[in-house]
């Protein structure tokens, strides 16, 4: 058990992990599932492991490139709970402003045709922005 805790602490010194990620990393080194759960519970009680903190840091780090839908999806794939995701998303800031900034950086000029407009919208949708945020960000741009 001390070896497992040391390994967990070594991982956590590099960056934050969510519980599910750390569980997957440590599972091959654990003698039993109970031992692993015990170590993770101890780390959580000592506030060294926090899904909330992980979600907030991940959202802040990636908000400049992605919309809320993509951020939610990535956090769910990592095993973060919906409550932690919901409390972390406001840290990303205004989705419309982020969408407008990304649009301006990528394209910088209004679309000249319907095809180009569709291409720009698809790009922003792929980045995880809602249709409403895209509409508001591009409002008045293509006139």
Secondary structure, DSSP 8 states (H G I E B T S, - for coil): -HHHHHHHHHHHHHS---HHHHHHHHHTT-S-HHHHHHHHHHHHHTTS--HHHHHHHHHHHHTTT--HHHHHHHHHHHT--HHHHHHHHGGG--HHHHHHHHHHHHT-S--SSHHHHHHHHHHHHHTT--HHHHHHHHTTTT-
